[in-house]
Amino acid sequence: MSFTKRDTLRNIEIEVQKRWQEEKVFETDAPKEGESGEYFSHDNKYFVTFPYPYMNGRLHLGHTYSLSKFAVGYQRLKGKRCLFPFGLHCTGMPIKACADKLRCEMADFGYPPMFPPEDPEKKARGETTTYQWNIMKSLGLVDEEIKKFSDPLYWLGYFPPRAVSDLKTLGAKVDWRRSFITTSVNPYYDSFVRWQFLTLKDRGKIKFGKRYTVFSPLDNQASMDHERASGEGVGPQEFTLIKMKALEPYPEKLKSLAGQSVFLVAATLRPETMYGQTNCWVRPDMKYVAFRVANGDVFVSTMRSALNMAYQEFTKEFGKVNPLFELTGQDLLGLALKAPLSVYDVIYTLPMLTIKDDKCTGVVTSVPSDSPDDYAALRDLQNKAPLRQKYGIKDEMVMPFKPIPIIEIPELGNLSAIAACDLMKVTSQNDRDKLEKAKELTYQKGFYEGKMLVGDYQGEKVQDAKPKVQKQLLDSGGAALYQEPEKTVISRSGDVCVVALCDQWYLDYGDESWKEQTRKVLKGLQTYSDEVRHNFEGTLNWLHEHSCSRSYGLGTLIPWDPQYVIESLSDSTIYMAYYSVAYLLQGGVLNGSVPGPLGIRPEQMTREVWDFVFFGGEVPKTDIPVSALRQLRHEFTYWYPVDLRVSGKDLVQNHLSYFLYNHQAMWPKPERGEKDPVTGLGCLWPVAVRANGHLLLNSEKMSKSTGNFLTMHEAVERFTADGTRLALADAGDTLEDANFVFSMADGGLLRLYTQLEWIKESIATKDTMRNDPPTSYSYLDRMFESQINLTVRQTDQHFQNMMYREAMTTGFHGLQAFRDQYREIATAGDGMNWHLVERFIEVQALLLCPVCPHFAEHVWTLLGKAKSIMHASWPQCGEVDDLLIREAKYLTDVTHEFRVRMKKMTERKGKTLQQSALPEFGIIYVAKQYPKWQQIILSTLKELSREREGKVELPSNNELLEKFRTIEELKPFMKKIMPFVQSLKDGLANKGLEALDLTLRFDEKAAIERHLPYLVRSLELKELWVDSVGSSTDPKIQEECLPGRPYSIFSATPYQTSYTAVMLVNPQKCLPYFTFQSPVYDGDDYNKVIDRVRRANQIPAKAKVKLWRYIKDNRFIPVSDDSTGVVEIGVQSKFSVDKDKKQLFLVECTDGNQPIPVGTHLQYTVTA
């Protein structure tokens, strides 16, 4: 397999990146003394950041997707001074945990480790042991190097430089001087984070208290990642513990608790659905315990969940469960319960056979309206009397209970579980795979798209109502908060871990005052999507305390309590401010081991110095020169605030919300729209956040375990940098998951290569093209010019809205389609105009520059531009002639329609016509106006229509039909009305109200006639005619031919039968043009005959062809290029044929339009 095309583009990219590095294109400082004016103003800066990735491996394609938001490239072209810095995150447990695992594996299994064989039984159950050593080997590392990774600091020196290299290879427009790694290894960043946390504590944002953590009862301590045999990366998961009160009389097993409050407790992730509870589920053969909680009530659950509750202070003694007695689910069947929020006063305990004992409490509350599992199990019990009899369930405990509509979900209705089960064809509770798909469908759509139908929060979106309903349950005592590990966690001592409440430092994001202030930050934030804004709002509503301390891992020690490390989500909230000064403090070294150009040592960066840099005020007492302090302050005040932060949607609920909180806390004043009365500085809160969905790889989730995974380095090597970037742009921009498809990436790479080759060929052959200035543009030139200008305008709007797929649709794919149309039509005429072709190449390079910068830079060089395209400006948008745009679009549409019609004619019943029967001639009928009855419908629809959010809305079909029935003129056409209306509705989606115009806004017949040479070649015909529909007597043609919808007929015989054969003579010497015979039809104009000459002789488009007639004797054939005896035929001339005599006449615009007999010969000449 040849990789020539890919390698050609990669070599270009390598050369371009070398040039950028040498010219330091992306290094940008705050304005220096003497640099003034609009370009250097604070309003003209653009500061973009991306959440720094974690450095425990190579960057993957998911990082590339978020990173690929191409705002910096676009804003540079718009004249902004752009800064895109990039940090590398090393804080937290994973690196330390991985290093410790390697050390433990060498201690346990030797070096290199000799791991024991897998237990076949465990392997069959899917229980496999993953060793860190093998993970490192999968990265292509050898044993000798893996050994070095047992030191966590080695990771910090290994992966960050490779991340920088990968990003440079991708063409990221980063100022690398400002890059750094986190943790205490970097003394400058460590000092910055210490300053931030001291400030937050002084301002009352950091507090101390108990927080949930994964805990090993056997080890009696928190179980960090490195201390686990399995369950690495697993954290606590919060549930709402629903307390269903048992109603007396109790069954035999519970009679000893008579008079006491007994609760069956169920853990749910969906508290908002509790209105729909119809019963409670237990598994008949599962073991349960009854145990007393701190307030004296009795809970019933599995022993495993009871132990979790004991470590969360549910019991009197921390971590201790003293069961009153054990019982089975069978003992609880038929127990009457009172469930909080349920519309039923009493529900009953029923059997479910699929409950697992390793998750939640073993007690499940049933909501069959929205849970497919619950609906399937309840339906089984209601439909199967023997099943009820087997477990002693009375009919009154089951039969009266129907699913309650509580949530309305688009496409699934208000009983989503029933709809999903029907859709997946679920027949019983044993259809596990089908139920899993049904559950995934209902839960996801329910959370993101559902609206509440009942309760105090009726009408609200589920994601907004959920925390409110949870709070309502907690406040009423009907529920409690309960947590478990997300998955089973086994400590290295072999203990099953629980979730425990432990003392920790935390950021008080639940503080109402801080929430309210953060809502002000959000109010003026550009989010580019209502859904993102709603997600922020929902997060701010439910967000509460967040632990900011860890006893294990890498990072900065909490200044006032150094036994703890600041965790990774907490040291990454305002580091964007550090970017502004990083290059002045660090000497271009990621770990800060070398001082920067100002010569400032880490220990000199005291709290007072940081205060001055980021808060201003009096110059602090320090041995740092005042000029250096002011330079640091100047860099910060120039670049701040952050103009754009780009990230994945999953970070809205944590990092991005913390980002808003901490900016408010650190810079509370001035607020948006205000200025500091002393400094004159504006608000320092973030300006915009752009979130995107996750990235699929070939329509599947990226996963190392399945092999469906691609690193950034691999992507660039396989698809080139620009090929990768183009595929990422085409993958999608919304919050829906985007899809990176290999075949699309390959296709994009080939399109770039093909485009490059065409550009090189065009530049090389430009002398063979016309070079008419704008004042002499042809009709086709003006059409293409308008298309280029329209593309510039549309693509500009798409880039502004950060919709990059649409930007490439117009700015690359669409612009190429316009070029192709221009080239094809021009080739059929007088050729392309280099003046316009050069404009196209220049515009194409500029519009592609944000997405495919290497390609654009190379093309810019081919055009002879001395400066890098990175210093160029967005192309000027000239006038857009709307009528020319409409005509061009019309021409594209009808050409496609004609091709489809010809294909249908040539393929009848699956058989291809014989060559002799293939169509060579065509006639196109056009209509200037609609029939009267259709005009009435169009006018009526326009009256009834309304525009909303750019879309045209019409009344329902029933309403329209009732309206039309009242119009007398329409009664004979009732059967035709709705099909016609439907065809108009299809047009409304693309054209808007224009689809309801009574006539086209341009001359349809003239448009087709203007481009007949192109249509003839495109459709591979000999001749093509255009006529008005009125000249046809065929009822079908008269009915189906409408304005904008021409009717075409293609056949093997000519439509025009009046013609004569003429000899066309070329008298020029030494030219490859000869005498040939051609038909001339009645009604032919000058251009039609010229086109036949061009086609017959394959005359280049740039060459000029003239037509001559003989004066003395029209049968005389000259033998030289002497022009005596001939006269040039005017371009406005037409030909007529005497059908009977087969004689040809010329009708010129001069001589009073008297027909001039031509005879049997004409002469043509060709000049370059």
Secondary structure, DSSP 8 states (H G I E B T S, - for coil): ---HHHHHHHHHHHHHHHHHHHHTTT------TT--SGGGSGGGEEEEE----BSSS--BHHHHHHHT--HHHHHHHTT-EEE----BB--BSHHHHHHHHHHHHHHHHTTTT------HHHHHTT-----HHHHHHHTT--HHHHHHTTSHHHHHHHHHHHHHHHHHHHT----GGG--B-STTSHHHHHHHHHHHHHHHHTT-EEEEEEEEEEETTTTEE--GGGEEE-TT--EEEEEEEEEEE-SS--GGGGGGTTS-EEEEEEES-GGGGGG--EEEE-TT-EEEEEE-TTS-EEEE-HHHHHHHHTTT-SSSTT---EEEEEEGGGGTT-EEE-TT-SSS-EEEEE-TT--SSSTTS-EEE-TTT-HHHHHHHHHHHH-HHHHHHTT--GGGTTT------EEBTTTBT-HHHHHHHHHT--STT-HHHHHHHHHHHHHHHHHH-EE-SSTTTTSBHHHHHHHHHHHHHHHTSEEEEEEESS--EETTS-B-EEEEEEEEEE-TT-HHHHHHHHHHHHT-B-S-HHHHHHHHHHHHH---EE-EESSSBS-B-TT-TTSEE-TTTSSSSHHHHHHHHHHHB-S-TT--SB-TT---GGG--HHHHHHHHH--S--S-SS-HHHHHHHHHHHHHH-S-SEEEEEGGGIIIIIHHHHHHHHHH---S-TT-B-TTT--B--S--BEEEE--EEETTEE-BTTTTB--BHHHHHHHH-HHHHHHHHHHH--SSS-EEE-HHHHHHHHHHHHHHHHHHHHHHHTGGGSB---GGG--HHHHHHHHHHHHHHHHHHHHHHTT-HHHHHIIIIIIHHHHHHHHHHHHHTTT--BHHHHHHHHHHHHHHHTTT-HHHHHHHHHHTT--S-GGG----------HHHHHHHHHHHHHHHHHHHHHHHHHEETTEE--GGGS--EEEEEE-SS--HHHHHHHHHHHHH-EEETTEEE---HHHHHHHHHT-GGGGGGHHHHHHHHHHHHHHHHHHGGGGG-SS-SS-HHHHHHHTHHHHHHHTT-SEEEEEEGGG---HHHHHH-BTTB-EEEEESS-S---EEEEEEE---TTSS---EEEEEETT-BHHHHHHHHHHHHT--TTSEEEEEEESS-TT---SSS--TTEEE--TT-EEEEETTTTEEEEE-SSGGG--EE--SEEEEEEE-
